[in-house]
Amino acid sequence: MSETMRPVMILLAFLLALPGALFARSKPELIYAFRNHQGTAPIKMILVGEIKSKIKAAEIYDKDSPFQDYDTRLDQVTVRVVNREGIKPGQKLYVIEKNPHHEKYRNGLIVGEIVVESILNNPFYGLVLTGKGILLRVREGQFVARTQETENLEKALRIKKRGDALRSRGEISLAMAEYLKAIAADRDLADAHAALADLYADEARTSGEYPVRALSHYRQAFKHRQNFDTELDRYRFFVNYLRALRLARQQRENVYADESKPPAELMDAMQPAEECMKMSLHPDCRIEAAHAFYEVMSFHAGRSGAEHRKGYDTYRDKAGLLLKELSENVFRRNTEVKDRIGYESGLPEFGDASLTRSAFHRLAVLYYEVLSRDSSFEQSPDARHRLLDLVKEHLTAFDRSRGSHAPPDPEIDSIRRRIEDVR
């Protein structure tokens, strides 16, 4: 045997001597678990791993919190993963208690639920996942499993990516069909619901119809918002959802004019707005949240009663703070002359933001005009005149930023006439 062939033959003999299991893909281990002792129908699950550690998360209480003397902390666990397939952040897993004399992992009892927070490599255990939950009966060494409903997760993600590719090529109908297939494979796939809702919302803007299909899928995506693949995807979903809700409010504005409660399209925007602002300082999120807060303020402004006054004050402050933040931080209104180019041209500091100067000034006109009609200014005419001057200032900036060929804006024109009559 030649000297060049000897290393190759040695390597081949070594590989043939290795056990076949090293190359074979591990077969998922099945678990049959019961939710309670009385139940007779077990749930067929797939083993994920074993709990290796359980700790309590740190929690800081406000000095006035009624829970200071109670342990309300969630349990945090680390699970050594033996089957990675079908696991994603935000997913619910189940902790299984079994009789130690049972063979393998069958005939267990579900004693806890874990929400997956992250999946990472641990230098000691290898692949692990971290999760949290209320796990009073859970201890180290117990098994963690997932339901078979997650079997199609990988398939659903592949289908969703095909839809993304079709959407990027402009084949919208085919992209919609792929997103629907992805949802059929995994109905909790928030990314597919959000992507399909975006396309339905675009159709509604073009046709002028109420975005009923878009809102349906946006609400499903919001329900499963912890399942988004990345934080960026979740942030973009929040912004698009808020825009669709604002579009829906515009379509049904007159329907709710005499209602005693704010419309569902308005109240549904409150939680996404708050969560979006916690995630990012991006102006697109800020302006959509400001729109929603202003509309709640405007709803309460024309109604009497303690609850309406409380709602008016709360959302007046929230909308006002956001407008002030956008004015100072995004458009740099109070900067030196050399830094005013971005402000005068309407280019925000964030290069990928869609917020325009005209949109900001339009909302400012609406907000300060409603504020100027507050009954509390009846005893302070000077303060009211200063507010009216602020409205006029934003009107001028709005006209300048739109240009001379922009179509008329009936709502702004009506405010302009009222301001001129007052002065």
C-alpha positions, -999 to +999 in steps of 0.1 A: +000+000+000+014+034-010+022+060+016-005+084+003-033+058+006-024+047+042-040+077+060-071+074+040-076+037+048-069+043+085-096+071+085-121+049+067-115+020+091-120+044+121-153+057+107-167+022+100-159+012+136-180+041+151-215+031+162-243+038+137-262+057+163-236+085+161-247+092+125-284+084+129-309+110+137-324+105+171-360+094+171-384+116+191-394+100+224-431+100+230-448+108+263-483+100+274-493+125+301-525+133+320-538+167+331-553+153+363-557+120+381-593+116+371-588+119+334-588+087+313-575+101+280-538+108+280-522+136+258-496+123+234-465+145+237-429+146+225-400+148+250-380+180+249-356+177+277-349+176+314-350+204+340-315+210+353-320+241+375-349+261+391-345+295+407-366+325+416-364+356+395-355+389+413-384+413+417-385+449+429-416+461+446-429+497+449-430+509+485-468+511+483-473+477+466-498+455+484-477+424+474-446+433+495-452+404+520-460+379+493-437+359+470-452+366+435-420+359+417-421+335+387-399+305+387-371+304+361-358+270+349-330+258+327-339+227+306-312+205+289-326+200+254-325+165+238-349+173+209-346+208+194-373+204+167-404+225+170-392+247+198-394+285+196-394+315+221-428+322+235-439+286+231-457+267+260-441+235+272-453+211+299-435+197+329-442+159+334-442+141+367-439+103+364-436+073+387-399+065+390-406+028+385-422+034+351-401+026+321-389+054+299-411+085+300-446+072+297-477+076+319-469+110+335-489+138+350-487+174+339-476+194+369-465+227+354-463+249+323-432+267+310-431+296+286-398+295+266-377+326+268-345+317+250-326+288+234-289+288+237-257+268+241-245+261+277-209+252+282-218+225+307-251+210+294-249+219+257-281+230+241-305+244+267-336+265+269-347+289+296-383+295+306-405+308+333-438+300+350-456+292+382-438+260+391-446+252+427-447+214+422-418+213+399-383+201+408-350+195+391-348+162+371-384+163+358-391+160+321-403+187+298-425+179+267-443+197+239-476+188+223-477+173+189-494+205+176-459+220+172-448+192+148-456+214+118-437+245+131-407+240+109-429+233+079-449+264+086-418+286+088-406+273+055-439+280+039-440+315+053-405+322+039-418+311+005-445+337+009-420+363+018-401+356-014-432+358-035-442+391-019-407+406-026-413+397-063-447+414-063-467+382-066-492+392-039-519+366-046-494+338-045-479+352-013-513+353+003-519+317-006-485+307+010-492+326+042-526+309+045-509+275+041-484+285+068-513+294+092-530+261+084-498+243+094-494+263+126-523+285+136-502+302+163-475+314+139-476+351+146-453+360+117-476+345+091-507+362+106-489+396+106-475+392+070-510+383+057-526+411+076-501+436+061-512+426+026-549+428+035-543+462+050-526+474+018-557+462-002-580+481+022-561+513+018-563+511-020-600+502-021-611+524+007-628+495+024-629+487+061-599+464+068-619+436+084-596+408+072-565+427+081-577+433+117-587+397+121-552+385+114-536+413+133-556+404+164-544+368+160-508+379+157-512+401+188-526+372+207-495+352+199-471+381+198-445+363+220-440+339+191-425+363+167-391+352+154-373+384+163-378+416+183-377+436+151-405+416+136-426+422+167-419+459+166-428+462+129-460+443+137-470+468+164-465+497+141-485+481+112-512+470+136-516+506+150-518+520+114-545+495+105-565+504+135-562+541+127-574+533+091-604+514+106-613+543+128-612+566+098-636+544+079-661+542+108-656+577+122-692+588+119-707+555+131-693+561+166-700+598+169-727+594+195-715+563+212-711+564+250-679+544+249-648+546+227-649+523+196-632+489+198-608+500+171-595+528+194-593+508+226-576+479+209-547+503+201-539+511+237-519+480+246-500+477+213-491+514+217-478+510+252-458+478+243-444+494+212-431+524+231-414+501+256-395+484+228-382+514+208-379+552+205-385+550+168-407+579+156-431+557+136-442+540+169-444+574+187-466+590+161-490+561+159-493+560+197-498+598+198-526+594+173-543+568+194-539+588+226-551+620+210-583+603+197-591+590+232-586+625+245-608+639+218-635+614+225-636+623+262-633+661+255-669+665+244-685+645+273-694+654+309-688+632+340-659+623+363-648+593+342-647+613+310-627+640+327-603+615+341-598+599+307-594+633+290-567+643+315-548+610+312-546+608+275-541+646+271-509+642+290-498+611+272-504+626+237-488+660+247-456+643+260-452+623+228-457+654+206-431+673+227-407+644+224-411+642+186-407+679+182-375+680+202-358+647+195-369+638+159-373+670+141-349+689+163-370+720+165-349+736+192-315+731+177-291+756+162-294+769+127-267+745+113-287+715+126-321+727+112-317+713+077-333+680+087-362+698+104-368+722+075-367+694+049-389+671+069-362+645+072-363+628+106-332+617+124-341+580+118-333+573+082-358+545+078-387+563+094-419+570+074-430+599+097-431+632+077-430+667+090-465+674+076-480+644+095-464+656+127-477+692+123-512+680+113-515+659+145-501+689+165-528+712+151-556+687+160-542+682+195-537+718+205-570+729+189-589+704+212-568+715+241-576+752+235-613+744+239-608+730+274-632+747+298-604+752+323-590+780+301-622+801+304-607+818+335-573+822+318-577+839+285-540+846+281-532+809+283-559+802+257-545+828+234-511+812+237-525+779+227-543+794+197-510+810+187-494+775+189-521+761+167-515+789+141-478+781+142-483+745+134-509+754+107-482+775+090-456+747+093-482+722+080-489+743+049-452+748+042-443+712+046-472+699+023-464+721-007-488+741-029-500+711-050-513+690-020-551+682-020-573+701+005-576+688+040-612+695+051-606+689+088-576+712+090-594+739+069-623+738+093-599+744+122-583+772+103-616+790+098-625+786+135-591+800+146-596+830+123-631+836+137-618+836+173-591+861+166 
